[in-house]
């Protein structure tokens, strides 16, 4: 639970501030932007399954991202990390915002793994390493830091 605290705190802060922004007309926009990340967090612990597209049976990395954006933003993405890397707008690592897609070279080729940036240097993804489940990892972890391939911002995440 300790490793989830910063991400959960960021989401909670976002949701708690949204009602106070209603008079400015900003609350709906903030809630819409938070939907993909909140749905992604609801899938924590879902088992990893190569080629998996169903949260009840297991998800792989692209199946996870595809499920999140289909259910939370009605956005249809390809079931392939490489194809996802060509969707949306390319952004620099220092421009990352929660909901952006982050890509890694895990199979000796760029854009072979994808996750969803959660803020504060963390990302949510279906990992075939370690726990073999949807989990939160640090982009600063040496394994992920040396494998970072790039990032994209989807229209629903702007």
Beta strands, then each sheet from edge to edge (+ up, - down):
strand 1: 53-54
strand 2: 58-59
strand 3: 89-91
strand 4: 101-104
strand 5: 113-119
strand 6: 122-126
strand 7: 134-138
strand 8: 148-153
sheet 1: 1+ 2-
sheet 2: 3+ 8- 4+ 5- 6+ 7-
end
